[in-house]
């Protein structure tokens, strides 16, 4: 089973923002989402919809597989 890695997503987006000297608000605008939605996604408070996730990845030009990890059966939490 593959699991979304919110920590890696948050870290990689922060690195991208710093490298391009952009703000969260600017990234949100470029991706066509609300800045509060972006904050919630980065903090893990809200899971991104596939459309939101792909919109962000299209802006930052990163492949989606960067943000998923293989979860072993004994790692699952109930």
DACOR-V623507 format. One record per pair of residues at least 24 apart in sequence whose ideal C-beta (glycine too) atoms are under 6 Angstrom apart, sorted by sequence separation. I is the first residue (numbers start at 1). J is the second residue. D is the distance in Angstrom with one decimal. If there is no record, write none. Layout:
I/J/D ; I/J/D
This chain:
31/55/4.2 ; 31/56/4.8 ; 31/59/5.0 ; 30/59/4.6 ; 10/42/4.5 ; 6/44/4.4 ; 16/60/4.8 ; 9/67/4.8 ; 8/67/5.7 ; 5/67/5.5 ; 4/68/5.9 ; 5/69/5.1 ; 2/68/4.5 ; 3/69/5.8 ; 3/71/4.5 ; 1/71/4.9
